[in-house]
Amino acid sequence: MRSRPLLADVVRAGLREAIVRGEFPPGSKLPNEDDLRERFDVSRITLREAVSGLIEDGYVVRRQGSGTYVTFRPALRNSLDTNFSYSEYLESAGSTARKRILSAKLVPADDETAEGLQVEPRSEVVELRRLRVAGERPAIFSIDYLPPGVVDVERDLKAFHGSLYRMLSERRRPVEHGEAIVTPVIADRRLAQLLEVSEGSPLQYIEQIDFDPLGVPVLRSLEWHVPSVIELRVYRRGPGPISAEPE
C-alpha cells in the first residue's frame, strides 16, 4: 500500500514550486493566510505548518508584525531534519530531475554494511549506484545497499529509477526514520569525473541507515553532494527562555 504524504507537506511543496518558478519572486510578501487557505483548500493549522516548513528550508522568512517574505536565495536545499525522495524534491522545486542508474548488482556485504543492515558479513546484499542530475548539473552520487529479501536486482531494475522510499513503502517496509552522519570530504578523481567538478573540490558526504517502523534497518545509503548545486541545511530549534543562574 502506498503511503500518502501529509497534507502540510503537499502544501509546502506547492508553495516551494511557486517560489522557484517566480510566482512569488525574492523579496515579495506571501499572500495572506485567507488567500493561501482558499488556494490550497486547507485549514489554518495545516497552512501554518507548511509555511513553517518553508522557513526551516530557508525559502521564506517571517517578519514580526509585517508578514512572511520570500528570501533572496531560493537555491536547491536539503533540510536534514526530514527524509524525502530527492527526485521528487528536485521536481517540486522546479528543477528538471534525471536519475542515472550506474549499476545494480548483488555484492558481498562489507563490515560496515553488514553492521548497518544487521546481516552476516560477506552475505549478499543489493548494491545500487545512482547519479542524480538537476537540470544539466550532476547533484548527488549515491551508493545504496538493501537486503536481498526486500528487493530483487533483475525484477526491480525499472523500479530503481524511481524513489526507493516509495518502493519500500509499497512493499510494507516504509522508512520510519533514519540515522545519518554528515562529513565534509574532497573529491578524488573518480568522484570528480562522476560529479563533473574539479579534483580536490569540497563535497558533502552523508552516510545514513534507514529503519522501518519495527526498527529493522532496510537501507544503507552513502551520498556525495555537490554544494554548489544542492545545499544541506539544518534547522536548529531552541533553546528558548533560559533562567538566570543563581547568584
Buried (B, 14 or more C-beta within 10 A) or exposed (E): EEEEEEBBBBBBBBBBBBBBEEEBEEEEEBBEBEEBBEBBEBEEEBBBBBBBBBBBBBBBEBEEEEBBBBBEEBBBBBBBEBEBBBBBBBBBBBBEBBBEEEEBEEEEBEEEBBBBBEBEEEEBBBBBBBBBBBEEBBBBBBBBBBBEEBBEBEEBEEBBEBBBBBBBBBBEBBBBEBEEEBEEEEBEEEBBEBBBBEEEBEBBBBBBBBBBEEEEBBBBBBBBBBEEBBBBBEBEEEEEEEEEEEE
